[in-house]
Amino acid sequence: MSTRAIVIDGRCEGKGFFVSCDGYPAGLGIELKKVFTGNKSIEQVYQELINNRIEANRHFAQRTGLPIPIEMVVNSFQVLNADIVSVAKLYGADGLWERYRINVEYIYTLKHDGVYVKGLEVKRQRKVKEKETIRG
């Protein structure tokens, strides 16, 4: 399973990033919840997620003996421009596809009181829980 999502900062305008990762959407939501605290900037969350993924890949490579280039991890993340973030906030995944042909399954929003999710299996925006189901 792989997840394509956008993470946007609901506390300000025009900041967000795209992430494509192996695993279920619930895993990404839980990871965001662990990384994010109300006082962290989206840039800090972005960098911490990349660092966590690099470290996880290092452990995997050590256990399996398979080389995993760090570039693979870094290329799975992309900072978005303000216009794309605005479309994501206003029109969601459908708007991103119609306007930019960006295909995402979930949009995670960082707010002062936590991380929220909306997407394929989650039709109405809701707060990410401590323990999520596979479908988010």
N, C-alpha and C positions, 0 to 999 in steps of 0.2 A: 504494500500500500504506500502511496506517496500522497503528500498534501501540498497544494498550492494555495497560498494565503497572502493576504496583505495585512500588515499591522500598521494602524494609524494612531496618531496621538490625538485623542479627543479633548485634550486640555488646551490645545493651541491649533492654529490653522496651518495647513500645508506641510505637515511632517509625517512621513511614513516610509515603509519599506516592504518589498516583496520578498517572500521566502518560499523556496521549494525544497521539501525535505522528505526523506523516507520516514514512514510511520503514519499512524492515524492522527487525524485532526485533534482528537482529545489529548494526545501526547504533547502536541505543540501548545495547546491551551494551558495545560498543566505546567509546562516548562516556562511559558510566558508569565504565569501567575507566580512561580517561584522566583523568577528573575526580577520582576517588576515590583517596585514599591512606589508609593505615591510621589516620592520626591526624586525619583530617577528620571532623567531625560530620555527621550526615545533614542537618542544617539547612544546613551549608555546601555540601554536594553539591547540595541542592535549589536553593539560590540561584545556584550556579555554572551549573547546567543551564539555569535560566531566563535568566541573562545570556547564555550561549552561544547560546540559541535566538533571543533578541532581536537579538543581533549578526548572526547568520546571516540573519535576516529583513530587517535593515537593508541588508545587502549585496545580497540578492535584489531588494529594492525599488529600490535604486540602479541595478542592472543592467537591470531590466525597466521601470522607471518606474511600476510598480503599487504603490499604497499598501497596506501591510499593518499594520493596527492592532496595537499592542503588546498590547492587551487580549486579542487572539486567542491570543497566546503564553502570557500569564500565566494565562488561563482553562483552558489545557490541563494545568495542574498543580493538585493539591489535596492539602493536608495531611490525613492520616487520623487518626481517633481511635484510642486504644489498643486498644479492643475489635476493631475491624476488622483492625488489624495482628496481633493475637493469632490471629484466625480464619485469616488468610492464612498465618501460620507453621504452625499446626496442621493445617489442612485444605486449603490451597492454593486454586486458582481455583474448584474445585467448591464448596468450603465458602463462599467469598465469594458465589457465585451463589445457593446455597440459602438462606443467611441474610440477605443484604442486597440481592440482585439486582444485584450489581456484576459486570459482565462484563469480565474481563481475560483476556488470552492468556498472559501471562508474569509471573512473580514473580522479581524480582532481589533478592538478599540481599547486603548489605554485611557482610563479615566482616573480621577482622584481617588475613587473608592475601590478600584480594582480593574480587572481585565474582563471585557465583554466580547461575546462572539455572536455572529450571525452568518448563515450560509446554507448549504445544501440540505443538511439534516436539521438545521436550527432556523426555522422560518422567522421567528421573532428574536430580536436581540436580547440576550440574557447574560447574566454574570457567569463567568467560568467558576466551576465548583472545585473544591479540594480534590475530589475523586470524580473523574469523568468516565462515562461509558465509552466504548470503542467509537461509536458514531458521534461523539461530542455532545 
